[in-house]
Amino acid sequence: MADKPHIVILGAGVMGMAVAYRLLQTGAYKVSVVSEFFSPGTLSDRSVGIWGPYLPGVDKTGSEFQRVLQWGAETKTEMIRLMQKSPQNDWGIYISQVWMLSANKDYAVEDCPYHSICDNLFVVNNDPTSLPPGFNSGLSYAAPQVIPVRYLKHLTQKVLELGCKFVRKHVETVNSLLAELEKEGTKTDLVVNCLGLGSRSVAGDTTLEPVRGVLVKYPPVPHLLFRAFECLVEGEETYAVFRPDCTLLGGTAIKGDWTKQNKPEEVESVIKRNIKMIPDLAKYEHISDWSGLRPGRPNVRLEVDMSLAKVPVIHNYGHGGAGWSLHWGCASNVQELLVQCLSQAKL
Ligand SMILES: Cc1cc2nc3c(=O)[nH]c(=O)nc-3n(C[C@H](O)[C@H](O)[C@H](O)COP(=O)(O)OP(=O)(O)OC[C@H]3O[C@@H](n4cnc5c(N)ncnc54)[C@H](O)[C@@H]3O)c2cc1C
């Protein structure tokens, strides 16, 4: 019997791990994940983890946005399926009723860019009994939400059980990695690039740039009506996400800023804006804060590249602030391209 094709996945964030799981589930491939960091050390682990396939740079009328909607819809359906089939909730998935709130404009359903794929979407205008004080309009939809570290721990366990090999390594170029693997006696048939922001150097993509975000952690705050808020306070997007393990306050989105350290004035601004939005938060103590660099790009890059290395490379990076919202849809798309690539290679 011929050997199974060996697929090398670069990167162990939510994208790399979702692709690894999809491929291993077929039983048709040997899979290795090569990455500098694994969970809990990736950006994906430190994200908020709420579904909402928002990609600000994408033209909402173009075909790229149709792809985003398709990936987003598939991801939502799969997350709900995983939640329902796990009575112990091993994946750590919850459904939240997300709210976008406004003090000075009336929302319409179309203000949610992905309204066509949302569940339980509705708008409330001028009804003070249904909205928090200070707001006259709200747009709400139901969304799966995860505790990223818990989800990735479970996914990692599943992937290892299916025989995945993990290699901890910094990748300079795809060809140098392939040469190293070959020296160790491992031949590679195809590479899937899920390096997130690391693709800027490895794939030479200068359209990829950081979009820096800060998150502030508070203890779990009991909030009976709303699980997540999002609105503009003093011109900046402000959100509070109530998770069972903590409350996360955001946000900032600073394009082109590579700074990984926290900036105290930003943390202060996030806290101030959130307390203005939800005065109850003032009763609680700030626990910690951190900053993350979203892999920002005008569009997600999900395509086959025959020229980067001596084997085909399928790129899957540049998901900006929506990697959690798109991971299963993108993994399925990668799988389709991979099947096409390998069958063409056989001809
Ligand atoms: C503050 C904040 C809040 C967010 N909230 C949400 C949210 O609520 N919902 C949502 O959908 N998204 C959210 N996001 C976005 C989400 O976190 C990202 O889109 C997602 O994590 C990208 O996943 P990834 O697997 O592509 O990248 P990553 O998680 O960054 O993984 C990349 C992997 O590649 C490895 N790597 C990189 N370069 C190299 C190299 N040269 N050699 C070897 N290994 C390398 C890394 O070690 C890592 O394992 C948020 C982001 C931030 C910053």
The ligand as an ORCA input file, in Angstrom:
! r2SCAN-3c Opt
* xyz 0 1
  C      -7.537     41.768     21.313
  C      -8.006     40.758     20.304
  C      -9.311     40.262     20.362
  C      -9.769     39.353     19.408
  N     -11.037     38.879     19.511
  C     -11.519     38.036     18.560
  C     -12.839     37.544     18.653
  O     -13.579     37.810     19.603
  N     -13.291     36.750     17.644
  C     -12.512     36.406     16.568
  O     -12.992     35.715     15.662
  N     -11.219     36.810     16.511
  C     -10.720     37.634     17.460
  N      -9.423     38.074     17.380
  C      -8.600     37.684     16.217
  C      -8.003     36.290     16.370
  O      -7.326     36.193     17.593
  C      -7.058     36.013     15.193
  O      -7.699     36.266     13.955
  C      -6.625     34.541     15.217
  O      -6.050     34.244     16.467
  C      -5.643     34.238     14.084
  O      -5.332     32.878     14.186
  P      -4.076     32.245     13.454
  O      -4.081     30.808     13.783
  O      -4.091     32.659     12.025
  O      -2.813     33.009     14.094
  P      -2.042     32.809     15.481
  O      -2.936     32.441     16.590
  O      -1.189     34.033     15.623
  O      -1.108     31.553     15.201
  C       0.056     31.653     14.392
  C       0.975     30.498     14.717
  O       2.109     30.575     13.883
  C       3.305     30.462     14.662
  N       4.348     31.215     13.958
  C       4.293     32.473     13.460
  N       5.441     32.766     12.799
  C       6.222     31.653     12.873
  C       7.508     31.315     12.347
  N       8.236     32.149     11.605
  N       7.975     30.065     12.596
  C       7.274     29.164     13.315
  N       6.059     29.438     13.832
  C       5.545     30.675     13.613
  C       2.922     31.037     16.017
  O       3.809     30.544     17.011
  C       1.491     30.480     16.154
  O       1.533     29.150     16.607
  C      -8.908     38.945     18.351
  C      -7.589     39.401     18.324
  C      -7.139     40.290     19.287
  C      -5.717     40.775     19.239
*
